[in-house]
Amino acid sequence: MMMGKLWREVYGAGILFFYYFKWIMILGYPALVYGLDYPRWWVMDALWLYCVALAVKDFIWKFILKKSYCEAGSCGREKP
């Protein structure tokens, strides 16, 4: 039971952090590795894959499923 709660907290923190960081990581890490000869590290590779997975999830959620994270009226916009 304790492991499930820990997993949810780590997953939630990861999504919150990488939601804002994902595009910097997706574009910046390959530029560092291939353009500036930054040494590859498996942890950074795993984080890069995590960011790519979040970007793919966002693309599918928004463009294919055509869903929004906001419910009606909860995003600060009032519908006329």
VENQUIGI-V997847 format. One line per field, one symbol per residue. phi: phi as a letter, one per 40 degrees, with the letter a starting at -180 (. if undefined). burial: I if it has 9 or more other C-alpha atoms within 8 Angstrom, else O. A space follows every 50 residues. Layout:
phi: ???
burial: ???
This chain:
phi: .ccccccccccccccccccccccccccccccccccbfcccbccccccccc cccccccccccccccfbbcbcdgccgbccc
burial: OOOOOOOOOOOOOOIOOIOOOIIOIIOIIIIIIOOOOOOOOOOOIOOIOO IIOIIOOOIIIIOOOOOOOOOOIOOOOOOO
